[in-house]
């Protein structure tokens, strides 16, 4: 619906801004659509020591991603789905 399209356009705008910021580096994010899912791929630089959970999703829900307590670096695949 229109709300999902607006969220998708907002996400595309954020991605464009992000990629302009990291132009010429390996940190740019790619996106594609597969089976109606919006998929973002790439490397994220994450610094731990944050006081709040890291949010990778644009809309509010109960999913939080937290670092393992004992590790200082953490790698994960990231799938941002814009379901509508």
VOLUMVEX-263895 format. One record per residue (C-alpha): residue in one letter; x negated, y negated, z. Coordinates in steps of 0.02 Angstrom, whole numbers. Example, Ala and Ser with C-alpha at 12.3 -4.5 7.8 and 13.67 -1.06 7.14 Angstrom:
# residues 2
<"A" <-615 225 390>>
<"S" <-684 53 357>>
This chain:
# residues 84
<"X" <0 0 0>>
<"X" <-46 -185 2>>
<"X" <-121 -174 178>>
<"X" <-239 -33 126>>
<"X" <-290 -131 -29>>
<"X" <-325 -285 76>>
<"X" <-433 -182 196>>
<"X" <-526 -106 48>>
<"X" <-559 -277 -28>>
<"X" <-619 -342 140>>
<"X" <-736 -194 156>>
<"X" <-804 -223 -20>>
<"X" <-837 -405 25>>
<"X" <-933 -353 182>>
<"X" <-1033 -227 80>>
<"X" <-1075 -358 -50>>
<"X" <-1135 -479 84>>
<"X" <-1235 -341 168>>
<"X" <-1319 -290 4>>
<"X" <-1362 -471 -39>>
<"X" <-1445 -487 132>>
<"X" <-1550 -330 103>>
<"X" <-1583 -362 -82>>
<"X" <-1743 -279 -143>>
<"X" <-1754 -163 7>>
<"X" <-1705 19 31>>
<"X" <-1567 -28 153>>
<"X" <-1436 -70 23>>
<"X" <-1275 32 34>>
<"X" <-1189 118 -112>>
<"X" <-1004 153 -122>>
<"X" <-894 268 -226>>
<"X" <-720 340 -224>>
<"X" <-690 526 -219>>
<"X" <-520 610 -203>>
<"X" <-443 446 -148>>
<"X" <-574 421 -11>>
<"X" <-687 270 -6>>
<"X" <-864 332 31>>
<"X" <-1011 223 81>>
<"X" <-1187 296 70>>
<"X" <-1356 230 122>>
<"X" <-1475 200 265>>
<"X" <-1426 100 417>>
<"X" <-1556 19 530>>
<"X" <-1489 40 706>>
<"X" <-1572 -26 864>>
<"X" <-1524 62 1025>>
<"X" <-1514 -19 1196>>
<"X" <-1345 -93 1156>>
<"X" <-1217 -118 1294>>
<"X" <-1067 -70 1188>>
<"X" <-1032 79 1075>>
<"X" <-1076 53 893>>
<"X" <-924 37 780>>
<"X" <-944 100 603>>
<"X" <-761 86 554>>
<"X" <-671 -70 499>>
<"X" <-504 -32 580>>
<"X" <-467 3 763>>
<"X" <-454 182 821>>
<"X" <-521 291 961>>
<"X" <-676 355 874>>
<"X" <-838 293 948>>
<"X" <-1013 343 900>>
<"X" <-1139 345 1041>>
<"X" <-1325 388 1036>>
<"X" <-1383 546 1123>>
<"X" <-1440 494 1298>>
<"X" <-1619 557 1284>>
<"X" <-1670 504 1109>>
<"X" <-1737 339 1047>>
<"X" <-1698 370 864>>
<"X" <-1546 449 786>>
<"X" <-1502 492 607>>
<"X" <-1329 530 543>>
<"X" <-1230 536 384>>
<"X" <-1099 400 382>>
<"X" <-931 415 295>>
<"X" <-821 260 301>>
<"X" <-649 313 244>>
<"X" <-517 186 194>>
<"X" <-361 290 204>>
<"X" <-198 216 146>>
